[in-house]
């Protein structure tokens, strides 16, 4: 059977841990508060950070070019 929508990708979460500087931690907390004020919805850093990283990488043309080159190898 052919459907317009392809099979959805694996969406299983993968836990990652990293160490942040105190300044980065404070900035992330501020971002979460600004997000809450902007959208009226509180989100945890655990919820926000993956989307922030994805948006950052999607906006980096150098990363996109280099990643395409990796895939071609």
PDB file of N, CA, C and O in Angstrom:
ATOM      1  N   UNK A   1       0.844  -1.170   0.000  1.00  0.00           N
ATOM      2  CA  UNK A   1       0.000   0.000   0.000  1.00  0.00           C
ATOM      3  C   UNK A   1       0.892   1.236   0.000  1.00  0.00           C
ATOM      4  O   UNK A   1       1.814   1.321   0.812  1.00  0.00           O
ATOM      5  N   UNK A   2       0.650   2.175  -0.867  1.00  0.00           N
ATOM      6  CA  UNK A   2       1.434   3.398  -0.949  1.00  0.00           C
ATOM      7  C   UNK A   2       0.688   4.532  -0.258  1.00  0.00           C
ATOM      8  O   UNK A   2      -0.461   4.831  -0.583  1.00  0.00           O
ATOM      9  N   UNK A   3       1.350   5.142   0.681  1.00  0.00           N
ATOM     10  CA  UNK A   3       0.774   6.287   1.375  1.00  0.00           C
ATOM     11  C   UNK A   3       1.578   7.536   1.069  1.00  0.00           C
ATOM     12  O   UNK A   3       2.773   7.457   0.783  1.00  0.00           O
ATOM     13  N   UNK A   4       0.937   8.670   1.126  1.00  0.00           N
ATOM     14  CA  UNK A   4       1.621   9.947   0.919  1.00  0.00           C
ATOM     15  C   UNK A   4       2.647  10.173   2.024  1.00  0.00           C
ATOM     16  O   UNK A   4       3.737  10.683   1.763  1.00  0.00           O
ATOM     17  N   UNK A   5       2.311   9.803   3.237  1.00  0.00           N
ATOM     18  CA  UNK A   5       3.188   9.978   4.383  1.00  0.00           C
ATOM     19  C   UNK A   5       4.116   8.777   4.508  1.00  0.00           C
ATOM     20  O   UNK A   5       3.661   7.636   4.580  1.00  0.00           O
ATOM     21  N   UNK A   6       5.424   9.042   4.533  1.00  0.00           N
ATOM     22  CA  UNK A   6       6.380   7.960   4.742  1.00  0.00           C
ATOM     23  C   UNK A   6       6.330   7.487   6.177  1.00  0.00           C
ATOM     24  O   UNK A   6       5.765   8.152   7.045  1.00  0.00           O
ATOM     25  N   UNK A   7       6.924   6.338   6.419  1.00  0.00           N
ATOM     26  CA  UNK A   7       7.008   5.814   7.777  1.00  0.00           C
ATOM     27  C   UNK A   7       7.756   6.833   8.635  1.00  0.00           C
ATOM     28  O   UNK A   7       8.791   7.362   8.230  1.00  0.00           O
ATOM     29  N   UNK A   8       7.224   7.094   9.812  1.00  0.00           N
ATOM     30  CA  UNK A   8       7.842   8.059  10.711  1.00  0.00           C
ATOM     31  C   UNK A   8       9.193   7.551  11.208  1.00  0.00           C
ATOM     32  O   UNK A   8       9.368   6.349  11.405  1.00  0.00           O
ATOM     33  N   UNK A   9      10.148   8.456  11.411  1.00  0.00           N
ATOM     34  CA  UNK A   9      11.468   8.041  11.899  1.00  0.00           C
ATOM     35  C   UNK A   9      11.413   7.640  13.367  1.00  0.00           C
ATOM     36  O   UNK A   9      10.447   7.930  14.073  1.00  0.00           O
ATOM     37  N   UNK A  10      12.456   6.978  13.803  1.00  0.00           N
ATOM     38  CA  UNK A  10      12.575   6.586  15.203  1.00  0.00           C
ATOM     39  C   UNK A  10      12.620   7.842  16.057  1.00  0.00           C
ATOM     40  O   UNK A  10      13.456   8.719  15.843  1.00  0.00           O
ATOM     41  N   UNK A  11      11.739   7.923  17.002  1.00  0.00           N
ATOM     42  CA  UNK A  11      11.686   9.090  17.877  1.00  0.00           C
ATOM     43  C   UNK A  11      12.028   8.739  19.315  1.00  0.00           C
ATOM     44  O   UNK A  11      11.669   9.465  20.242  1.00  0.00           O
ATOM     45  N   UNK A  12      12.711   7.643  19.493  1.00  0.00           N
ATOM     46  CA  UNK A  12      13.121   7.241  20.829  1.00  0.00           C
ATOM     47  C   UNK A  12      14.147   8.238  21.342  1.00  0.00           C
ATOM     48  O   UNK A  12      15.151   8.504  20.681  1.00  0.00           O
ATOM     49  N   UNK A  13      13.895   8.784  22.517  1.00  0.00           N
ATOM     50  CA  UNK A  13      14.825   9.744  23.097  1.00  0.00           C
ATOM     51  C   UNK A  13      16.121   9.069  23.536  1.00  0.00           C
ATOM     52  O   UNK A  13      16.132   7.907  23.941  1.00  0.00           O
ATOM     53  N   UNK A  14      17.189   9.813  23.445  1.00  0.00           N
ATOM     54  CA  UNK A  14      18.501   9.339  23.879  1.00  0.00           C
ATOM     55  C   UNK A  14      18.994  10.297  24.948  1.00  0.00           C
ATOM     56  O   UNK A  14      19.096  11.498  24.696  1.00  0.00           O
ATOM     57  N   UNK A  15      19.297   9.798  26.123  1.00  0.00           N
ATOM     58  CA  UNK A  15      19.750  10.638  27.222  1.00  0.00           C
ATOM     59  C   UNK A  15      21.214  11.004  27.010  1.00  0.00           C
ATOM     60  O   UNK A  15      22.060  10.154  26.732  1.00  0.00           O
ATOM     61  N   UNK A  16      21.481  12.300  27.151  1.00  0.00           N
ATOM     62  CA  UNK A  16      22.848  12.797  27.044  1.00  0.00           C
ATOM     63  C   UNK A  16      23.111  13.689  28.256  1.00  0.00           C
ATOM     64  O   UNK A  16      22.207  14.360  28.754  1.00  0.00           O
ATOM     65  N   UNK A  17      24.334  13.686  28.711  1.00  0.00           N
ATOM     66  CA  UNK A  17      24.718  14.509  29.844  1.00  0.00           C
ATOM     67  C   UNK A  17      25.915  15.345  29.446  1.00  0.00           C
ATOM     68  O   UNK A  17      26.824  14.858  28.774  1.00  0.00           O
ATOM     69  N   UNK A  18      25.919  16.621  29.865  1.00  0.00           N
ATOM     70  CA  UNK A  18      27.075  17.462  29.607  1.00  0.00           C
ATOM     71  C   UNK A  18      27.275  18.399  30.788  1.00  0.00           C
ATOM     72  O   UNK A  18      26.362  18.615  31.584  1.00  0.00           O
ATOM     73  N   UNK A  19      28.452  18.940  30.891  1.00  0.00           N
ATOM     74  CA  UNK A  19      28.781  19.879  31.952  1.00  0.00           C
ATOM     75  C   UNK A  19      28.750  21.287  31.379  1.00  0.00           C
ATOM     76  O   UNK A  19      29.374  21.564  30.354  1.00  0.00           O
ATOM     77  N   UNK A  20      28.019  22.174  32.047  1.00  0.00           N
ATOM     78  CA  UNK A  20      27.896  23.559  31.600  1.00  0.00           C
ATOM     79  C   UNK A  20      28.557  24.475  32.623  1.00  0.00           C
ATOM     80  O   UNK A  20      28.616  24.169  33.814  1.00  0.00           O
ATOM     81  N   UNK A  21      29.043  25.586  32.136  1.00  0.00           N
ATOM     82  CA  UNK A  21      29.602  26.597  33.040  1.00  0.00           C
ATOM     83  C   UNK A  21      28.456  27.241  33.824  1.00  0.00           C
ATOM     84  O   UNK A  21      27.305  27.190  33.391  1.00  0.00           O
ATOM     85  N   UNK A  22      28.766  27.846  34.972  1.00  0.00           N
ATOM     86  CA  UNK A  22      27.711  28.554  35.707  1.00  0.00           C
ATOM     87  C   UNK A  22      27.050  29.653  34.867  1.00  0.00           C
ATOM     88  O   UNK A  22      25.845  29.880  34.978  1.00  0.00           O
ATOM     89  N   UNK A  23      27.840  30.334  34.026  1.00  0.00           N
ATOM     90  CA  UNK A  23      27.277  31.388  33.181  1.00  0.00           C
ATOM     91  C   UNK A  23      26.299  30.815  32.158  1.00  0.00           C
ATOM     92  O   UNK A  23      25.248  31.406  31.908  1.00  0.00           O
ATOM     93  N   UNK A  24      26.637  29.668  31.565  1.00  0.00           N
ATOM     94  CA  UNK A  24      25.725  29.046  30.606  1.00  0.00           C
ATOM     95  C   UNK A  24      24.460  28.583  31.304  1.00  0.00           C
ATOM     96  O   UNK A  24      23.364  28.755  30.770  1.00  0.00           O
ATOM     97  N   UNK A  25      24.587  28.003  32.480  1.00  0.00           N
ATOM     98  CA  UNK A  25      23.413  27.552  33.229  1.00  0.00           C
ATOM     99  C   UNK A  25      22.478  28.727  33.506  1.00  0.00           C
ATOM    100  O   UNK A  25      21.262  28.609  33.353  1.00  0.00           O
ATOM    101  N   UNK A  26      23.050  29.859  33.913  1.00  0.00           N
ATOM    102  CA  UNK A  26      22.237  31.045  34.181  1.00  0.00           C
ATOM    103  C   UNK A  26      21.556  31.533  32.905  1.00  0.00           C
ATOM    104  O   UNK A  26      20.382  31.903  32.931  1.00  0.00           O
ATOM    105  N   UNK A  27      22.282  31.537  31.794  1.00  0.00           N
ATOM    106  CA  UNK A  27      21.702  31.974  30.520  1.00  0.00           C
ATOM    107  C   UNK A  27      20.568  31.049  30.089  1.00  0.00           C
ATOM    108  O   UNK A  27      19.546  31.515  29.585  1.00  0.00           O
ATOM    109  N   UNK A  28      20.739  29.752  30.281  1.00  0.00           N
ATOM    110  CA  UNK A  28      19.685  28.802  29.921  1.00  0.00           C
ATOM    111  C   UNK A  28      18.443  29.005  30.783  1.00  0.00           C
ATOM    112  O   UNK A  28      17.321  28.942  30.282  1.00  0.00           O
ATOM    113  N   UNK A  29      18.641  29.248  32.072  1.00  0.00           N
ATOM    114  CA  UNK A  29      17.497  29.529  32.950  1.00  0.00           C
ATOM    115  C   UNK A  29      16.783  30.801  32.493  1.00  0.00           C
ATOM    116  O   UNK A  29      15.554  30.851  32.449  1.00  0.00           O
ATOM    117  N   UNK A  30      17.568  31.831  32.153  1.00  0.00           N
ATOM    118  CA  UNK A  30      16.970  33.077  31.660  1.00  0.00           C
ATOM    119  C   UNK A  30      16.192  32.825  30.378  1.00  0.00           C
ATOM    120  O   UNK A  30      15.096  33.359  30.202  1.00  0.00           O
ATOM    121  N   UNK A  31      16.747  32.017  29.480  1.00  0.00           N
ATOM    122  CA  UNK A  31      16.057  31.705  28.232  1.00  0.00           C
ATOM    123  C   UNK A  31      14.720  31.030  28.516  1.00  0.00           C
ATOM    124  O   UNK A  31      13.704  31.364  27.907  1.00  0.00           O
ATOM    125  N   UNK A  32      14.731  30.083  29.441  1.00  0.00           N
ATOM    126  CA  UNK A  32      13.497  29.376  29.787  1.00  0.00           C
ATOM    127  C   UNK A  32      12.456  30.354  30.337  1.00  0.00           C
ATOM    128  O   UNK A  32      11.270  30.229  30.033  1.00  0.00           O
ATOM    129  N   UNK A  33      12.886  31.314  31.135  1.00  0.00           N
ATOM    130  CA  UNK A  33      11.955  32.300  31.683  1.00  0.00           C
ATOM    131  C   UNK A  33      11.424  33.226  30.581  1.00  0.00           C
ATOM    132  O   UNK A  33      10.234  33.538  30.548  1.00  0.00           O
ATOM    133  N   UNK A  34      12.297  33.654  29.697  1.00  0.00           N
ATOM    134  CA  UNK A  34      11.865  34.500  28.583  1.00  0.00           C
ATOM    135  C   UNK A  34      10.901  33.732  27.679  1.00  0.00           C
ATOM    136  O   UNK A  34       9.924  34.299  27.190  1.00  0.00           O
ATOM    137  N   UNK A  35      11.171  32.453  27.458  1.00  0.00           N
ATOM    138  CA  UNK A  35      10.274  31.595  26.676  1.00  0.00           C
ATOM    139  C   UNK A  35       8.899  31.540  27.346  1.00  0.00           C
ATOM    140  O   UNK A  35       7.872  31.671  26.681  1.00  0.00           O
ATOM    141  N   UNK A  36       8.888  31.345  28.666  1.00  0.00           N
ATOM    142  CA  UNK A  36       7.620  31.272  29.406  1.00  0.00           C
ATOM    143  C   UNK A  36       6.826  32.561  29.239  1.00  0.00           C
ATOM    144  O   UNK A  36       5.616  32.528  29.017  1.00  0.00           O
ATOM    145  N   UNK A  37       7.509  33.694  29.346  1.00  0.00           N
ATOM    146  CA  UNK A  37       6.825  34.984  29.199  1.00  0.00           C
ATOM    147  C   UNK A  37       6.326  35.201  27.778  1.00  0.00           C
ATOM    148  O   UNK A  37       5.253  35.770  27.574  1.00  0.00           O
ATOM    149  N   UNK A  38       7.094  34.755  26.803  1.00  0.00           N
ATOM    150  CA  UNK A  38       6.722  34.947  25.406  1.00  0.00           C
ATOM    151  C   UNK A  38       5.538  34.080  24.995  1.00  0.00           C
ATOM    152  O   UNK A  38       4.665  34.526  24.250  1.00  0.00           O
ATOM    153  N   UNK A  39       5.509  32.837  25.481  1.00  0.00           N
ATOM    154  CA  UNK A  39       4.501  31.883  25.015  1.00  0.00           C
ATOM    155  C   UNK A  39       3.487  31.480  26.075  1.00  0.00           C
ATOM    156  O   UNK A  39       2.532  30.760  25.782  1.00  0.00           O
ATOM    157  N   UNK A  40       3.694  31.949  27.326  1.00  0.00           N
ATOM    158  CA  UNK A  40       2.754  31.614  28.383  1.00  0.00           C
ATOM    159  C   UNK A  40       2.766  30.157  28.777  1.00  0.00           C
ATOM    160  O   UNK A  40       1.796  29.642  29.333  1.00  0.00           O
ATOM    161  N   UNK A  41       3.868  29.497  28.488  1.00  0.00           N
ATOM    162  CA  UNK A  41       3.978  28.070  28.786  1.00  0.00           C
ATOM    163  C   UNK A  41       5.352  27.787  29.359  1.00  0.00           C
ATOM    164  O   UNK A  41       6.366  28.118  28.745  1.00  0.00           O
ATOM    165  N   UNK A  42       5.391  27.180  30.527  1.00  0.00           N
ATOM    166  CA  UNK A  42       6.665  26.856  31.151  1.00  0.00           C
ATOM    167  C   UNK A  42       7.185  25.535  30.590  1.00  0.00           C
ATOM    168  O   UNK A  42       6.469  24.534  30.547  1.00  0.00           O
ATOM    169  N   UNK A  43       8.428  25.554  30.167  1.00  0.00           N
ATOM    170  CA  UNK A  43       9.102  24.342  29.677  1.00  0.00           C
ATOM    171  C   UNK A  43      10.388  24.170  30.464  1.00  0.00           C
ATOM    172  O   UNK A  43      11.060  25.149  30.788  1.00  0.00           O
ATOM    173  N   UNK A  44      10.726  22.944  30.769  1.00  0.00           N
ATOM    174  CA  UNK A  44      11.968  22.668  31.480  1.00  0.00           C
ATOM    175  C   UNK A  44      13.150  22.810  30.520  1.00  0.00           C
ATOM    176  O   UNK A  44      12.989  22.760  29.301  1.00  0.00           O
ATOM    177  N   UNK A  45      14.325  22.986  31.091  1.00  0.00           N
ATOM    178  CA  UNK A  45      15.526  23.025  30.261  1.00  0.00           C
ATOM    179  C   UNK A  45      15.699  21.720  29.505  1.00  0.00           C
ATOM    180  O   UNK A  45      16.156  21.717  28.362  1.00  0.00           O
ATOM    181  N   UNK A  46      15.338  20.613  30.136  1.00  0.00           N
ATOM    182  CA  UNK A  46      15.433  19.313  29.456  1.00  0.00           C
ATOM    183  C   UNK A  46      14.568  19.272  28.204  1.00  0.00           C
ATOM    184  O   UNK A  46      14.903  18.587  27.238  1.00  0.00           O
ATOM    185  N   UNK A  47      13.455  20.003  28.217  1.00  0.00           N
ATOM    186  CA  UNK A  47      12.586  20.057  27.045  1.00  0.00           C
ATOM    187  C   UNK A  47      13.112  21.056  26.011  1.00  0.00           C
ATOM    188  O   UNK A  47      13.039  20.799  24.809  1.00  0.00           O
ATOM    189  N   UNK A  48      13.635  22.183  26.466  1.00  0.00           N
ATOM    190  CA  UNK A  48      14.055  23.246  25.555  1.00  0.00           C
ATOM    191  C   UNK A  48      15.389  22.982  24.865  1.00  0.00           C
ATOM    192  O   UNK A  48      15.528  23.244  23.671  1.00  0.00           O
ATOM    193  N   UNK A  49      16.362  22.471  25.594  1.00  0.00           N
ATOM    194  CA  UNK A  49      17.724  22.361  25.071  1.00  0.00           C
ATOM    195  C   UNK A  49      17.812  21.564  23.769  1.00  0.00           C
ATOM    196  O   UNK A  49      18.498  22.018  22.853  1.00  0.00           O
ATOM    197  N   UNK A  50      17.169  20.418  23.629  1.00  0.00           N
ATOM    198  CA  UNK A  50      17.275  19.708  22.347  1.00  0.00           C
ATOM    199  C   UNK A  50      16.784  20.536  21.161  1.00  0.00           C
ATOM    200  O   UNK A  50      17.385  20.493  20.088  1.00  0.00           O
ATOM    201  N   UNK A  51      15.702  21.287  21.342  1.00  0.00           N
ATOM    202  CA  UNK A  51      15.186  22.114  20.261  1.00  0.00           C
ATOM    203  C   UNK A  51      16.109  23.295  19.982  1.00  0.00           C
ATOM    204  O   UNK A  51      16.252  23.714  18.833  1.00  0.00           O
ATOM    205  N   UNK A  52      16.735  23.833  21.027  1.00  0.00           N
ATOM    206  CA  UNK A  52      17.685  24.927  20.852  1.00  0.00           C
ATOM    207  C   UNK A  52      18.898  24.446  20.055  1.00  0.00           C
ATOM    208  O   UNK A  52      19.346  25.133  19.137  1.00  0.00           O
ATOM    209  N   UNK A  53      19.426  23.281  20.397  1.00  0.00           N
ATOM    210  CA  UNK A  53      20.573  22.733  19.681  1.00  0.00           C
ATOM    211  C   UNK A  53      20.230  22.425  18.229  1.00  0.00           C
ATOM    212  O   UNK A  53      21.011  22.711  17.321  1.00  0.00           O
ATOM    213  N   UNK A  54      19.063  21.843  18.022  1.00  0.00           N
ATOM    214  CA  UNK A  54      18.641  21.522  16.657  1.00  0.00           C
ATOM    215  C   UNK A  54      18.503  22.792  15.821  1.00  0.00           C
ATOM    216  O   UNK A  54      18.949  22.832  14.675  1.00  0.00           O
ATOM    217  N   UNK A  55      17.883  23.837  16.394  1.00  0.00           N
ATOM    218  CA  UNK A  55      17.724  25.104  15.669  1.00  0.00           C
ATOM    219  C   UNK A  55      19.089  25.710  15.344  1.00  0.00           C
ATOM    220  O   UNK A  55      19.294  26.236  14.250  1.00  0.00           O
ATOM    221  N   UNK A  56      20.016  25.636  16.294  1.00  0.00           N
ATOM    222  CA  UNK A  56      21.355  26.178  16.075  1.00  0.00           C
ATOM    223  C   UNK A  56      22.041  25.453  14.913  1.00  0.00           C
ATOM    224  O   UNK A  56      22.587  26.094  14.015  1.00  0.00           O
ATOM    225  N   UNK A  57      22.013  24.139  14.933  1.00  0.00           N
ATOM    226  CA  UNK A  57      22.682  23.371  13.878  1.00  0.00           C
ATOM    227  C   UNK A  57      22.003  23.568  12.524  1.00  0.00           C
ATOM    228  O   UNK A  57      22.678  23.626  11.496  1.00  0.00           O
ATOM    229  N   UNK A  58      20.677  23.670  12.517  1.00  0.00           N
ATOM    230  CA  UNK A  58      19.953  23.889  11.260  1.00  0.00           C
ATOM    231  C   UNK A  58      20.242  25.258  10.662  1.00  0.00           C
ATOM    232  O   UNK A  58      20.085  25.453   9.457  1.00  0.00           O
ATOM    233  N   UNK A  59      20.663  26.210  11.491  1.00  0.00           N
ATOM    234  CA  UNK A  59      20.957  27.560  11.011  1.00  0.00           C
ATOM    235  C   UNK A  59      22.427  27.755  10.648  1.00  0.00           C
ATOM    236  O   UNK A  59      22.817  28.851  10.246  1.00  0.00           O
ATOM    237  N   UNK A  60      23.242  26.724  10.780  1.00  0.00           N
ATOM    238  CA  UNK A  60      24.687  26.830  10.538  1.00  0.00           C
ATOM    239  C   UNK A  60      25.012  26.264   9.150  1.00  0.00           C
ATOM    240  O   UNK A  60      25.092  25.047   8.982  1.00  0.00           O
ATOM    241  N   UNK A  61      25.198  27.145   8.154  1.00  0.00           N
ATOM    242  CA  UNK A  61      25.445  26.641   6.795  1.00  0.00           C
ATOM    243  C   UNK A  61      26.746  25.853   6.673  1.00  0.00           C
ATOM    244  O   UNK A  61      26.817  24.903   5.893  1.00  0.00           O
ATOM    245  N   UNK A  62      27.766  26.226   7.425  1.00  0.00           N
ATOM    246  CA  UNK A  62      29.031  25.481   7.384  1.00  0.00           C
ATOM    247  C   UNK A  62      28.852  24.055   7.873  1.00  0.00           C
ATOM    248  O   UNK A  62      29.409  23.118   7.300  1.00  0.00           O
ATOM    249  N   UNK A  63      28.079  23.894   8.926  1.00  0.00           N
ATOM    250  CA  UNK A  63      27.798  22.556   9.451  1.00  0.00           C
ATOM    251  C   UNK A  63      27.034  21.731   8.418  1.00  0.00           C
ATOM    252  O   UNK A  63      27.340  20.558   8.202  1.00  0.00           O
ATOM    253  N   UNK A  64      26.036  22.351   7.780  1.00  0.00           N
ATOM    254  CA  UNK A  64      25.236  21.617   6.797  1.00  0.00           C
ATOM    255  C   UNK A  64      26.089  21.142   5.625  1.00  0.00           C
ATOM    256  O   UNK A  64      25.956  20.007   5.168  1.00  0.00           O
ATOM    257  N   UNK A  65      26.974  22.033   5.141  1.00  0.00           N
ATOM    258  CA  UNK A  65      27.869  21.636   4.034  1.00  0.00           C
ATOM    259  C   UNK A  65      28.781  20.491   4.456  1.00  0.00           C
ATOM    260  O   UNK A  65      28.915  19.501   3.736  1.00  0.00           O
ATOM    261  N   UNK A  66      29.402  20.625   5.614  1.00  0.00           N
ATOM    262  CA  UNK A  66      30.332  19.590   6.085  1.00  0.00           C
ATOM    263  C   UNK A  66      29.603  18.274   6.323  1.00  0.00           C
ATOM    264  O   UNK A  66      30.148  17.201   6.062  1.00  0.00           O
ATOM    265  N   UNK A  67      28.391  18.354   6.811  1.00  0.00           N
ATOM    266  CA  UNK A  67      27.630  17.122   7.066  1.00  0.00           C
ATOM    267  C   UNK A  67      27.285  16.411   5.764  1.00  0.00           C
ATOM    268  O   UNK A  67      27.343  15.184   5.684  1.00  0.00           O
ATOM    269  N   UNK A  68      26.924  17.195   4.737  1.00  0.00           N
ATOM    270  CA  UNK A  68      26.649  16.584   3.427  1.00  0.00           C
ATOM    271  C   UNK A  68      27.891  15.886   2.894  1.00  0.00           C
ATOM    272  O   UNK A  68      27.801  14.799   2.322  1.00  0.00           O
ATOM    273  N   UNK A  69      29.060  16.515   3.084  1.00  0.00           N
ATOM    274  CA  UNK A  69      30.321  15.899   2.627  1.00  0.00           C
ATOM    275  C   UNK A  69      30.572  14.596   3.368  1.00  0.00           C
ATOM    276  O   UNK A  69      31.023  13.621   2.767  1.00  0.00           O
ATOM    277  N   UNK A  70      30.285  14.566   4.671  1.00  0.00           N
ATOM    278  CA  UNK A  70      30.443  13.328   5.438  1.00  0.00           C
ATOM    279  C   UNK A  70      29.554  12.224   4.884  1.00  0.00           C
ATOM    280  O   UNK A  70      29.975  11.074   4.761  1.00  0.00           O
ATOM    281  N   UNK A  71      28.323  12.588   4.553  1.00  0.00           N
ATOM    282  CA  UNK A  71      27.381  11.592   4.037  1.00  0.00           C
ATOM    283  C   UNK A  71      27.800  11.065   2.678  1.00  0.00           C
ATOM    284  O   UNK A  71      27.462   9.935   2.324  1.00  0.00           O
ATOM    285  N   UNK A  72      28.531  11.862   1.909  1.00  0.00           N
ATOM    286  CA  UNK A  72      28.976  11.440   0.581  1.00  0.00           C
ATOM    287  C   UNK A  72      30.196  10.530   0.640  1.00  0.00           C
ATOM    288  O   UNK A  72      30.501   9.839  -0.332  1.00  0.00           O
ATOM    289  N   UNK A  73      30.883  10.522   1.747  1.00  0.00           N
ATOM    290  CA  UNK A  73      32.112   9.688   1.870  1.00  0.00           C
ATOM    291  C   UNK A  73      31.774   8.226   1.976  1.00  0.00           C
ATOM    292  O   UNK A  73      32.673   7.391   2.085  1.00  0.00           O
TER     293      UNK A  73
END
